[in-house]
Amino acid sequence: MSESRTSADGGMETSYGFRQVPRGEKQGLVNEVFHKVARRYDIMNDVMSMGMHRAWKDALVAALNPRKEPSYKVLDVAGGTGDIAFRIIEASNRMAHATVLDINGSMLGVGAERAEKKKLSDNLAFVEANAEDLPFETGSFDAYTIAFGIRNVPRIDVALSEAYRVLRRGGRLLVLEFSEVEMPLLDKLYDAWSFNAIPKFGRAITGEAEPYEYLVESIRKFPNQENFAEMIRRAGFSRVTYTSYTGGIAALHSGWKL
């Protein structure tokens, strides 16, 4: 709990929770976490956010306010299970098109199944690829969204540069992520919940506590609101802002490619 957050200058590429790992090893370790939790991912988010992730995701989509046009294209990164993409499509009156990109095939499999059940497959594409090396042409998308995924990317600066590249001029970046609690009493309560309760719930839900221990620790290593905003600015984005939710447990960052 005493581990310090990384700065705007980086450090997440060798941070696997509170452990330091050699460069190049983090991605494989993170992939294994999400293979293990894919089928319980939404339950995991409920546990980690005390159910608040649903309201935060709705706030992201409200901020995006997707155009109700078939030409409107969104890239949702690290969104394998489709949670954000489904919301965006519904908010566009099922007119927008969303590409869901994830490095983890297990997560994408869950999302594709859910899309079929919701009859949203015509509005969606599922792509298995790395956020640090997007397989799209420059200027392909009107918006880039990522919810609770950026802290699991080893080279965050590279992922943000790729986000900037694939957006059209006038395109928008929206990043929803767990952040630094800003209220003195809440931070103590949230630490107690995170480090004591969440791994126990994780073991009960999935049979394993270790993935949840990593996820809790990764939140504490992620840059705070202002440092992450600076990383977004360094990637080239303009009009960078953020809004903290629930005392800073989560924050929504916004930037524009102008």
C-alpha positions as CSV (number, residue, x, y, z in Angstrom):
1,M,0.0,0.0,0.0
2,S,3.0,2.3,0.4
3,E,4.2,1.8,-3.2
4,S,4.5,5.0,-5.1
5,R,2.7,5.8,-8.3
6,T,4.6,6.1,-11.5
7,S,5.1,9.6,-12.9
8,A,4.3,11.1,-16.3
9,D,7.7,9.9,-17.4
10,G,6.6,6.3,-17.3
11,G,7.6,3.2,-15.4
12,M,4.5,1.0,-15.9
13,E,6.4,-1.1,-18.6
14,T,8.3,-3.0,-15.9
15,S,5.7,-2.8,-13.1
16,Y,3.6,-6.0,-12.6
17,G,1.6,-4.7,-9.7
18,F,4.1,-4.0,-7.0
19,R,6.7,-6.4,-8.5
20,Q,9.3,-5.2,-10.9
21,V,9.7,-7.5,-13.9
22,P,12.2,-7.4,-16.9
23,R,11.2,-5.4,-19.9
24,G,9.1,-7.5,-22.3
25,E,7.7,-9.8,-19.6
26,K,4.7,-7.8,-18.3
27,Q,2.5,-8.4,-21.4
28,G,2.6,-12.1,-21.0
29,L,1.8,-11.9,-17.3
30,V,-1.1,-9.6,-17.9
31,N,-2.5,-11.8,-20.7
32,E,-2.6,-14.7,-18.3
33,V,-4.5,-12.7,-15.7
34,F,-7.2,-11.9,-18.3
35,H,-7.4,-15.5,-19.7
36,K,-8.2,-16.5,-16.1
37,V,-10.9,-13.9,-15.4
38,A,-12.5,-13.4,-18.9
39,R,-15.7,-15.3,-18.0
40,R,-16.0,-13.4,-14.8
41,Y,-14.8,-10.0,-16.0
42,D,-18.0,-8.0,-15.3
43,I,-18.4,-9.6,-11.9
44,M,-14.7,-8.6,-11.3
45,N,-15.5,-5.0,-12.2
46,D,-18.5,-5.0,-9.9
47,V,-16.3,-6.2,-7.0
48,M,-13.4,-3.8,-7.7
49,S,-15.6,-0.8,-8.1
50,M,-18.4,-1.7,-5.7
51,G,-20.7,-1.7,-8.6
52,M,-19.9,1.9,-9.6
53,H,-18.2,1.0,-12.9
54,R,-21.6,0.8,-14.6
55,A,-22.3,4.5,-13.8
56,W,-18.8,5.5,-14.7
57,K,-19.0,3.8,-18.1
58,D,-22.4,5.5,-18.7
59,A,-20.7,8.8,-18.0
60,L,-18.0,8.0,-20.5
61,V,-20.6,7.3,-23.2
62,A,-22.6,10.4,-22.3
63,A,-19.4,12.5,-22.6
64,L,-18.6,11.0,-26.0
65,N,-22.2,11.6,-27.2
66,P,-21.7,9.5,-30.4
67,R,-23.2,10.8,-33.6
68,K,-26.2,9.0,-34.9
69,E,-24.6,8.3,-38.3
70,P,-23.5,5.1,-40.0
71,S,-20.2,6.8,-40.9
72,Y,-19.3,7.4,-37.2
73,K,-16.5,5.0,-36.2
74,V,-15.2,4.2,-32.7
75,L,-12.2,2.2,-31.7
76,D,-12.7,0.7,-28.2
77,V,-9.3,-0.7,-27.0
78,A,-8.9,-3.3,-24.3
79,G,-12.7,-3.7,-24.5
80,G,-12.9,-7.4,-25.3
81,T,-16.2,-8.2,-23.6
82,G,-17.9,-5.3,-25.4
83,D,-19.2,-3.4,-22.4
84,I,-18.3,0.1,-23.7
85,A,-18.9,-0.7,-27.4
86,F,-22.4,-1.9,-26.8
87,R,-23.2,1.2,-24.9
88,I,-21.8,3.4,-27.6
89,I,-23.8,1.6,-30.3
90,E,-27.1,1.9,-28.3
91,A,-26.4,5.6,-27.7
92,S,-26.1,6.1,-31.4
93,N,-29.5,4.5,-32.0
94,R,-27.6,1.5,-33.4
95,M,-26.1,3.5,-36.2
96,A,-22.4,3.9,-35.2
97,H,-19.8,1.2,-35.9
98,A,-17.4,0.1,-33.2
99,T,-14.2,-1.8,-33.5
100,V,-13.4,-3.7,-30.3
101,L,-9.7,-4.3,-30.1
102,D,-8.1,-6.5,-27.4
103,I,-4.8,-8.4,-27.1
104,N,-6.6,-11.2,-25.3
105,G,-8.6,-13.7,-27.3
106,S,-10.5,-15.1,-24.3
107,M,-11.9,-11.6,-23.7
108,L,-12.8,-11.1,-27.3
109,G,-14.6,-14.5,-27.4
110,V,-16.8,-13.4,-24.5
111,G,-17.6,-10.1,-26.3
112,A,-18.5,-11.8,-29.6
113,E,-20.9,-14.1,-27.8
114,R,-22.5,-11.2,-26.1
115,A,-22.8,-9.3,-29.3
116,E,-24.7,-12.1,-31.0
117,K,-27.1,-12.3,-28.1
118,K,-27.7,-8.6,-28.3
119,K,-28.1,-8.7,-32.1
120,L,-25.3,-6.0,-32.4
121,S,-22.9,-8.0,-34.6
122,D,-23.6,-5.9,-37.7
123,N,-22.3,-2.8,-35.9
124,L,-19.2,-4.5,-34.5
125,A,-15.8,-5.8,-35.5
126,F,-13.6,-7.7,-33.0
127,V,-9.9,-7.5,-33.6
128,E,-7.1,-9.3,-31.7
129,A,-4.1,-6.9,-31.6
130,N,-1.8,-4.9,-29.4
131,A,-2.7,-1.4,-28.3
132,E,1.0,-0.4,-28.9
133,D,0.8,-1.4,-32.6
134,L,-2.6,-0.8,-34.0
135,P,-3.4,-2.5,-37.3
136,F,-5.2,0.5,-38.8
137,E,-4.4,3.4,-41.1
138,T,-3.8,6.9,-39.8
139,G,-7.0,8.9,-39.3
140,S,-9.3,5.9,-39.3
141,F,-11.6,6.7,-36.4
142,D,-13.7,9.5,-34.9
143,A,-13.2,8.4,-31.4
144,Y,-10.9,6.1,-29.3
145,T,-12.1,4.8,-26.0
146,I,-10.4,2.6,-23.4
147,A,-11.9,1.7,-20.0
148,F,-9.9,0.1,-17.2
149,G,-7.3,-1.1,-19.7
150,I,-4.6,1.5,-20.2
151,R,-2.9,0.6,-16.9
152,N,-2.4,-2.9,-18.2
153,V,-0.5,-1.7,-21.3
154,P,3.3,-1.9,-20.7
155,R,4.2,1.1,-22.8
156,I,1.4,3.6,-22.1
157,D,3.2,6.4,-24.0
158,V,3.4,4.2,-27.1
159,A,-0.3,3.3,-26.8
160,L,-1.3,7.0,-26.5
161,S,0.8,7.9,-29.6
162,E,-1.0,5.1,-31.5
163,A,-4.3,6.5,-30.3
164,Y,-3.4,9.9,-31.7
165,R,-2.3,8.4,-35.0
166,V,-5.5,6.5,-35.8
167,L,-7.8,9.3,-34.9
168,R,-9.1,11.7,-37.5
169,R,-8.6,15.5,-37.1
170,G,-11.2,16.5,-34.6
171,G,-11.3,13.0,-33.1
172,R,-11.5,12.4,-29.4
173,L,-9.7,10.2,-26.9
174,L,-11.6,9.1,-23.8
175,V,-9.8,7.1,-21.1
176,L,-11.6,5.8,-18.0
177,E,-9.3,4.4,-15.4
178,F,-9.0,3.8,-11.7
179,S,-7.1,6.7,-10.2
180,E,-5.9,8.4,-7.0
181,V,-8.4,8.8,-4.2
182,E,-8.6,12.5,-3.3
183,M,-10.6,12.3,-0.1
184,P,-8.6,11.6,3.1
185,L,-11.0,9.2,4.8
186,L,-12.2,7.5,1.6
187,D,-8.6,6.6,0.7
188,K,-8.1,4.5,3.9
189,L,-11.5,2.8,3.5
190,Y,-10.7,2.0,-0.2
191,D,-7.3,0.6,0.6
192,A,-8.8,-1.6,3.3
193,W,-11.5,-2.9,0.8
194,S,-9.0,-3.3,-2.0
195,F,-6.2,-5.2,-0.3
196,N,-8.3,-7.2,2.1
197,A,-11.6,-7.9,0.6
198,I,-11.1,-7.9,-3.2
199,P,-8.6,-10.8,-3.4
200,K,-10.9,-12.9,-1.1
201,F,-13.9,-12.2,-3.3
202,G,-11.7,-13.0,-6.4
203,R,-10.8,-16.4,-4.9
204,A,-14.5,-17.1,-4.1
205,I,-15.6,-16.1,-7.7
206,T,-12.8,-17.6,-9.8
207,G,-10.9,-19.8,-7.4
208,E,-7.8,-17.6,-7.6
209,A,-6.8,-14.5,-5.7
210,E,-3.6,-13.7,-7.6
211,P,-5.2,-12.0,-10.6
212,Y,-7.1,-9.7,-8.2
213,E,-4.0,-8.9,-6.2
214,Y,-2.2,-7.8,-9.4
215,L,-5.2,-5.7,-10.5
216,V,-5.4,-3.9,-7.1
217,E,-1.7,-3.3,-7.0
218,S,-1.7,-2.0,-10.6
219,I,-4.2,0.7,-9.7
220,R,-1.8,2.0,-7.0
221,K,1.1,2.1,-9.5
222,F,-0.8,4.0,-12.2
223,P,-0.1,7.7,-12.6
224,N,-2.4,10.0,-10.7
225,Q,-4.9,12.3,-12.5
226,E,-2.5,15.2,-13.4
227,N,0.4,13.0,-14.3
228,F,-1.7,10.9,-16.7
229,A,-3.1,14.1,-18.2
230,E,0.4,15.2,-18.9
231,M,1.1,11.9,-20.6
232,I,-1.9,12.5,-22.9
233,R,-0.6,16.0,-23.7
234,R,2.8,14.6,-24.5
235,A,1.2,12.3,-27.1
236,G,0.0,15.4,-29.0
237,F,-3.6,15.8,-27.7
238,S,-5.1,19.2,-27.1
239,R,-7.8,20.5,-24.7
240,V,-6.8,17.7,-22.2
241,T,-9.2,17.5,-19.2
242,Y,-10.2,15.0,-16.6
243,T,-13.1,14.4,-14.2
244,S,-12.8,12.4,-11.0
245,Y,-15.6,10.2,-9.9
246,T,-16.4,8.9,-6.5
247,G,-13.8,10.9,-4.7
248,G,-11.1,10.0,-7.2
249,I,-11.5,6.2,-7.2
250,A,-11.9,6.6,-11.0
251,A,-11.2,9.4,-13.5
252,L,-12.3,10.1,-17.0
253,H,-9.6,11.7,-19.2
254,S,-10.4,13.5,-22.4
255,G,-8.2,14.8,-25.2
256,W,-8.7,16.0,-28.8
257,K,-6.7,15.6,-32.0
258,L,-6.9,19.1,-33.4
